[in-house]
Amino acid sequence: MKKGRKGFLWLLAILMIISAVPGVAFARPGSDESYIEVKKVPSGKTGQNMTINMVFKNNEGIDLNNVAIRFSDESVNEESDAKENGETYSGSTFPFEITSDTFDNKMIGTVKNGSSKNVSLTGKVRRDLADGYYSVPIEVVFGATAGGKDGSPISFPDARPATVNIWITKSAATTESGKDEGTIRFELGENQNTPSGIYPQTMNFNMNVRNSSAVTAFDVNVRMKLDQDSTKFPFDINDGNYTRHYDRIGGGEKVEVPYSMNIRKDVYSGYYPITYIIEYRDSTDGDVQKAEETFYVKVQNKDKEEETGDFNANDRTKARLIVDGFQTNPETVYAGEEFEMILHMKNASENVAASNILFNLESEKVTDSAVFTMDAGSSSIVVNSLPAGQTTDIKLKLRAGAWVDQRTYAITINEKYDSPEFKNAEEKVTVNIPVKQVSRLNTGTIEIMPDTISVGSETNVMFPINNTGKVLLYNVMVAFVGDTIQQTNSYVGNIKPGESGNVDSMITGTAPTMDDGKIKVMITYEDENGVVSDPIEKEITLTVTEQEDLDPGMDGSGDFPAVTEPEGSSQYGKIVIPAVIAVLVIGTIGTVFLLKRRKKKKEAEADALEPDALESEALEPEALESEVLEPEVLDPDEEKDNEI
């Protein structure tokens, strides 16, 4: 018996010692899998980051501290050993690119007994993988620190890391061979005309840059390659840096890269290829990669001698006619209205005159209709001559279409002229004219309820404001102004074209109306520049009366006590109070009538009595008084009269 008890005590002691060891000691073969649960098969694409979401469960019976998970390098080491020994590795391929932090701990922390926590691991999928499922080994460690590779993995016979199956497909940007060829590609100048400029004008242009791959490019720098040789690079180098930076350009995304360049004086006319170096990363922490692309610009200046063709030595130089400035009268051009445009045309040549000059104006079109038209006259103007450095003015009467939107529109000036050394030269210059739309609004029916109030009372004013124009009305305000009311402002907000804003405001009377009762309604709004419009004035009619006083006899100082009517009961009081008074009057009259009738009856009975009795009865007023006060039974006819 003692031996059995002693053995039981030893067994209990062993169990207590085992219970003091972390829960990992209870793990069975493949124990990492008992901790990790993946509810959905993760999927990813080659060359891109993917995240594996998991749930860590603690069913060990004790709390687990300093828990972490990480990718296991077991299969990586096995594959490496096999390659070193010249053997074919038949195990599972590790699907992620290996960096210095690939196998670092991902901390979970403390996990209470019976609880679970969400955790994830992220890796960049290798580009050389084929489509299919891949096993990712994941091990659980205890006593770990964040960002390190320390900690104690599960260690006992037959223990192994958990495995999570993932599905990998090839990215559209990865070639069949798996090589990193054209992972990210850029296209320059798609869907745009070749930018062109004329010396000595400044050339402003945007270059379209599109990421033609399906992979996002990060930390993108577009660098213009400069050259001092004017035969290769047609622009003056004014800035120290012509690099344009973008944090990211998504797959298929297009950006417009802006430039403003001065054309060199000694450059020849023609098309020039501009080389751009594009630096980028294919991930936020990836290596910098480079791509070189070409973009063409067109420059018009002097012609090369070998390109003059049939021209002889006297047909080489031509004048340069530019717009030195312009103005419109009126200064602001409104849609649908006529205006005068004055162009200041200048011969910018230093010593070359122009003659037989034909200026032909061509308006920008919207839906095949010219924005600017002429009511009369021609859009072509002839100038006989324009010496070098001189300016001439061109005046035209134009009208902007009433249907156009509010924005800037271009007028192209086509030039054709002769120079001493160049006949029938043709050039184009452009001016941009902003066109405004007139703001228009109207109001619906203005409702005022009630239209008569006393001093200190309020009335409600409601009406809609309709935007009947083609421009947005900003910060619409309504002010109510009058001698008999307290000035009130009501904010309506922005009203889009074709839409309405509603006014709902309460107005308080402050003084009795002494005139026709007109109240001004002032409507204002702002344009896109914040300029407040002149007030649009409307009128409403409101009568304000003196505040009503109580009847002197009803305020407590007269014969009747003052009666205070509850709010909202004034209409009923005008009916109930007179009715009560009428009932009291009728009751009083009835009582007097009854007393008089009784008195007559008593007098009749007194006539029938003997004189002595009557005399004695008259001498005893107390008896008479008691007799009058005694109740008596009336005959039926008298009762009917009394009831009436």
Sequence and secondary structure as in RCSB ss.txt:
>XXXX:A:sequence
MKKGRKGFLWLLAILMIISAVPGVAFARPGSDESYIEVKKVPSGKTGQNMTINMVFKNNEGIDLNNVAIRFSDES
VNEESDAKENGETYSGSTFPFEITSDTFDNKMIGTVKNGSSKNVSLTGKVRRDLADGYYSVPIEVVFGATAGGKD
GSPISFPDARPATVNIWITKSAATTESGKDEGTIRFELGENQNTPSGIYPQTMNFNMNVRNSSAVTAFDVNVRMK
LDQDSTKFPFDINDGNYTRHYDRIGGGEKVEVPYSMNIRKDVYSGYYPITYIIEYRDSTDGDVQKAEETFYVKVQ
NKDKEEETGDFNANDRTKARLIVDGFQTNPETVYAGEEFEMILHMKNASENVAASNILFNLESEKVTDSAVFTMD
AGSSSIVVNSLPAGQTTDIKLKLRAGAWVDQRTYAITINEKYDSPEFKNAEEKVTVNIPVKQVSRLNTGTIEIMP
DTISVGSETNVMFPINNTGKVLLYNVMVAFVGDTIQQTNSYVGNIKPGESGNVDSMITGTAPTMDDGKIKVMITY
EDENGVVSDPIEKEITLTVTEQEDLDPGMDGSGDFPAVTEPEGSSQYGKIVIPAVIAVLVIGTIGTVFLLKRRKK
KKEAEADALEPDALESEALEPEALESEVLEPEVLDPDEEKDNEI
>XXXX:A:secstr
 HHHHHHHHHHHHHHHHHHHS GGGG  TTTHHHHEE SS  EEETTSEEEEEEEEE  SSS EEEEEEEE  HH
HHHHHHHHHTT    S    B   TTTT  EEEEEE TT EEEEEEEEEB TT  SEEEEEEEEEEES  TTSS 
SEE  STT   EEEEEEEE  TTS TT   SSSS EEESTTS   EEETTSEEEEEEEEEE SSS EEEEEEEE 
  S TTT  B   SS  EEEEEEE TT EEEEEEEEEB TT BSEEEEEEEEEEEESSTTS  EEEEEEEEEEEE
SB  GGG TT  TTSS    EEEEEEEEESSSEETT EEEEEEEEEE  SS  EEEEEEEEEE EETTEESEE S
SS SEEEEEEE TT EEEEEEEEEE TTS SEEEEEEEEEEEEETTEEEEEEEEEEEEEEE    EEE   EEE 
SEEETT EEEEEEEEEE SSS EEEEEEEEE TTB  EEEEEEEE TT EEEEEEEEEB S   SS EEEEEEEE
E TT  B   EEEEEE EEE      GGGSSSSSS      TT HHHHHHHHHHHHHHHHHHHHHHHHHHHHHHH
HHHHHHHHS HHHHHHHHH HHHHHHHHHS     HHHHHHHH 
